Amino acid sequence: MDNIYISYTFKIHPKEPATEILVAELGEIGFESFVENEEGLIAYIQQTDWNENILNDVFILNSDQFSISFEMEVIEQTNWNSEWEKNFNPIQVDNLVSIRAPFHENPNLKYDIVIEPKMSFGTGHHETTHMMVQHLLDLDLTNKKVLDMGCGTGILAIFAEMKGANPIDAIDIDNWCYQNSIENVERNNCSNIDVYEGDASLLINKKYDVIIANINRNILLNDMQVYMNCINDNGTLLLSGFYQEDITIIDAEVSKYQFKIDKIIERNNWVALKYQK
Ligand SMILES: C[S@@+](CC[C@H](N)C(=O)[O-])C[C@H]1O[C@@H](n2cnc3c(N)ncnc32)[C@H](O)[C@@H]1O
């Protein structure tokens, strides 16, 4: 793993909604990971996905409604730990779940998830991860077969195991996330999770009680048929990675399979939907 990353540190004023729009635009052009801070945002892209004109078509940077400045830096693989120590603040969900790096103190909540995210998405900072943890908190996962599609750091699969799920498949298309999920699964002493590198094409002859997919609108729409072929009739589907305004198009797709929205969680315009039949 000798990936070299480029980081952009953006100073943004006023921060919202500019930060959210910037994350969406940067995500479209290959940026993989984002850390918000008080002044704005740090965004990371692999050098192999980067070119010197990469920001030319990012519309928000030319908006006269916001002031956005940035600095670029090349980050060698070896510096990741110190990068994360600087930028990863521990978080808590509903006073029940802590998501922290190994170097943070354990706040002794009911569930303690230790993640060394390096460059994988899923520190719990992101609204979508946070909301998926909230949905999972509500579910009885005892001995449920769970799929975590687009597992990132493996955080949701790990939390599912902590809540009693068994067995769990965690899949990510990205090699870095695959490797990082394996590391985090071990770090949290999980023994019921199998991690795979790949996409929906791996889901042949699979059946799950709960499918978790926090990816993005277009991939969810594209792969929904495969997911729905794998979900048991009395199963639960948790979807996130899209905005409030995308609910209609997502729901039009999922309702083809007679699943209905059971609960919606919203944070800063991002949503996480819980579906059941
Ligand atoms: C928004 S992150 C979610 C990570 C983690 N599950 C969480 O909730 O924090 C989406 C993840 O989906 C992965 N991904 C993107 N396209 C995918 C696909 N077609 N199949 C599987 N994973 C995919 C990305 O590599 C990324 O790690």
Ligand as a Chemical Component Dictionary entry (heavy atoms), coordinates in Angstrom:
data_LIG
# 
_chem_comp.id                   LIG 
_chem_comp.type                 NON-POLYMER 
_chem_comp.pdbx_formal_charge   0 
_chem_comp.three_letter_code    LIG 
# 
loop_
_chem_comp_atom.comp_id 
_chem_comp_atom.atom_id 
_chem_comp_atom.alt_atom_id 
_chem_comp_atom.type_symbol 
_chem_comp_atom.charge 
_chem_comp_atom.model_Cartn_x 
_chem_comp_atom.model_Cartn_y 
_chem_comp_atom.model_Cartn_z 
_chem_comp_atom.pdbx_ordinal 
LIG C1  C1  C 0  -20.197 6.687  1.706  1  
LIG S1  S1  S 1  -18.973 5.445  1.925  2  
LIG C2  C2  C 0  -19.684 4.537  3.261  3  
LIG C3  C3  C 0  -18.690 3.846  4.150  4  
LIG C4  C4  C 0  -19.262 3.212  5.416  5  
LIG N1  N1  N 0  -20.201 2.157  5.102  6  
LIG C5  C5  C 0  -19.933 4.241  6.267  7  
LIG O1  O1  O 0  -21.143 4.190  6.429  8  
LIG O2  O2  O -1 -19.249 5.124  6.802  9  
LIG C6  C6  C 0  -19.292 4.473  0.478  10 
LIG C7  C7  C 0  -18.354 3.313  0.217  11 
LIG O3  O3  O 0  -18.858 2.588  -0.894 12 
LIG C8  C8  C 0  -17.790 2.110  -1.685 13 
LIG N2  N2  N 0  -18.337 1.844  -3.020 14 
LIG C9  C9  C 0  -18.503 2.714  -4.035 15 
LIG N3  N3  N 0  -19.080 2.095  -5.073 16 
LIG C10 C10 C 0  -19.321 0.812  -4.703 17 
LIG C11 C11 C 0  -19.911 -0.319 -5.348 18 
LIG N4  N4  N 0  -20.416 -0.241 -6.581 19 
LIG N5  N5  N 0  -19.991 -1.473 -4.667 20 
LIG C12 C12 C 0  -19.476 -1.562 -3.408 21 
LIG N6  N6  N 0  -18.901 -0.529 -2.751 22 
LIG C13 C13 C 0  -18.830 0.634  -3.390 23 
LIG C14 C14 C 0  -16.760 3.218  -1.595 24 
LIG O4  O4  O 0  -15.466 2.724  -1.868 25 
LIG C15 C15 C 0  -16.932 3.718  -0.161 26 
LIG O5  O5  O 0  -16.031 3.071  0.714  27 
# 
loop_
_chem_comp_bond.comp_id 
_chem_comp_bond.atom_id_1 
_chem_comp_bond.atom_id_2 
_chem_comp_bond.value_order 
_chem_comp_bond.pdbx_ordinal 
LIG C1  S1  SING 1  
LIG S1  C2  SING 2  
LIG S1  C6  SING 3  
LIG C2  C3  SING 4  
LIG C3  C4  SING 5  
LIG C4  N1  SING 6  
LIG C4  C5  SING 7  
LIG C5  O1  DOUB 8  
LIG C5  O2  SING 9  
LIG C6  C7  SING 10 
LIG C7  O3  SING 11 
LIG C7  C15 SING 12 
LIG O3  C8  SING 13 
LIG C8  N2  SING 14 
LIG C8  C14 SING 15 
LIG N2  C9  SING 16 
LIG N2  C13 SING 17 
LIG C9  N3  DOUB 18 
LIG N3  C10 SING 19 
LIG C10 C11 SING 20 
LIG C10 C13 DOUB 21 
LIG C11 N4  SING 22 
LIG C11 N5  DOUB 23 
LIG N5  C12 SING 24 
LIG C12 N6  DOUB 25 
LIG N6  C13 SING 26 
LIG C14 O4  SING 27 
LIG C14 C15 SING 28 
LIG C15 O5  SING 29 
# 
